[in-house]
Amino acid sequence: MDEKLISKKELLELKGISYGTLYRWKRKHLIPDEWFIRRSTYTGQETFFPRDLILERVDSILNSKEESSLDDLARALSGTPLEMNITLEEMKRNGMISEAAMSVAAPFLQGSIDFDGALTAYSVDWPIESGSLSLDDAKTAIVNMLAIEDKEALRRSIVRLYRKQGVVFCAIVRDVSKIHMDTSSKLVFEMNMQQVSAAFKTNMSLKKGEESNERFDY
């Protein structure tokens, strides 16, 4: 059996949730249908899940369910972008990004930006503030993310930065198991854009103003 899968039985036991809870989350679209994988085993047909994805998703649900309704969580965890029109200055003023993240993103995201632009700036904020990414490395990530035309695909991707002989380059993929790097390339940083998008939407509350002038606050 693929080591990257986890059985339904193991998942329920590991996370202490019931069969009914799991399928209620499925009905609420908190867990994508395609994550329920049917496989033949010596005991018959069993259900498995992508191990890393389902464990991260269950943790997100359990950590947020006291503060948010299941419907709110479903909207946050979905890949659907929010309707928004905001500037980097407004994001900084509302505590959504730091001064450092704004300075890195500003040359590429000027004026009013949409959800995907805001998400790109937001995605490098914590890595910069935590010291995981230098400003130059964050700039490399931003340039490469903005170059992806299929923003829906980007929101479901893994963004990885590698360093080889002092040069940093970016890989944006859906399945990291299919990346085969030479041994001289060192992984600098990795972020799951599904998780970043969910965190972005979960930690924002929408403050509705005029239809063409929406604002976001934590």
Secondary structure, DSSP 4 states (H G I P E B T S, - for coil): --TTEEEHHHHHHHHT--HHHHHHHHHTTSS-GGG-EEEEETTEEEEEEEHHHHHHHHHHHHHHTTTS-HHHHHHHHSSPPPP--B-HHHHHHTTSS-HHHHHHHTTTS-SSB-HHHHHHHHHTHHHHHHTSS-HHHHHHHHHHHHH-S-HHHHTTSEEEEEEETTEEEEEEES-GGG----TT-EEEEEEEHHHHHHHHHHT-EEE--STTS-EEE-
